[in-house]
Amino acid sequence: MKKVNYQNLSLLLLVFLLAFSTNTLAQEEGDVKAGEALYKSNCAACHKLDKKGVGPALRNVAEKYDREWLYKWITNSQGLIKSGDSKAVALFAEYNNSVMTSFPGLSNNDIDNILAYTSLPKPEPKIAVAPVSASNNDDGNLQNLILAILVLILLLLVTMFYLVAKSLTKLSQANGVEIKSATKKPLWKVIVHNQFLMLVSAIMFLLVAAYFMYAFFMQIGIDQGYAPVQPIHYSHKIHAGANEIDCNYCHSSARKSKHSGIPSLNVCMNCHKNISEYNGEEDLANGYTKEFYDKEIAKLYDAVGWDDAEQSYTGEEKPVKWVRIHNLPDFVYFNHSQHVVVAGVECQTCHGPVEEMEIMYQYSPLTMGWCIDCHRETNVDLKNNDYYEKIHEELSKKYNVEKLTAAELGGLECGKCHY
């Protein structure tokens, strides 16, 4: 009979116990990544990890309450309260009898995953150094370019005048004509005494001056690129880009009115009641810091009179003096609803890639020529539009085209936009 190797058997048993305990611990702790997704989709609307929200802070909540009790509370909080559970009744009363949404669809494993995420240690605050933002030198570069071109033209003219004067001197000497002081005269005197050069110089000067005067006067009233500093910094890149918030959610009147409207701060508070700090990407490629965004959210709270600690309004409101960016002359009629709803024009068509703009600016020139070009190039959408069917049939014969543009439907008539 063979002897049993108890040492090997003990090692096997130890390995089995370690594997079993590790697996059990993993099941109890849960999947942090899955818990984060469940937390953000189910809990984040009312709870914060480290601050009081509509409900209590959830950091390390698994250490405060028994896990079996948490299963019952999360799946059916009202049932637990009605049963007379002392903890449930006390928690319900502490938060002004706010009814917590029940989540019967969450399994115990899902709740374990959420608790695993809320049990993560609070990250240490990072010391962020605000980068020195480089000034926008586009205007300076343009001015330098124009100045360089003018200097180049001047040098070409001077060179041309010098060569002409030199050739005239050589021609006179070749013909035996004595020029006593031609080579000794300054260049400007040579030009003054030469009528042809004077005429060319005058024409050149007038043309250049007319060009720059025309360019200057044509820029009056055109604010393309205008990006004013607003009293509260609002990042379209974060809201419309990273969070994919629909433009019409904030600018809801664009679908029903002539104007797109400025969203009221109550619209902002629909989300920011529970978002008091920036929790976006760690790598702030746009050059701003988390502290900067947190201060701007604090400005919003101050304007609407929101006490984040007490989760209530104080009643002390302050008006926000927003700076208007897109502004048409008073004699121009433009209807947002007609373009957004009827024509189906995307916001980016006129306002540019707003989802990429950290600071909102005027993307398009908004000139009459720009609008006319759009009406000439944009085809009318006739799908499921009975109103345009007969008009399209008649006008397509008249203009001998398959598709009609806004211009062919009267989009170039003066009375459409001016009144």
Disulfide bonds with the S-S distance in Angstrom:
none
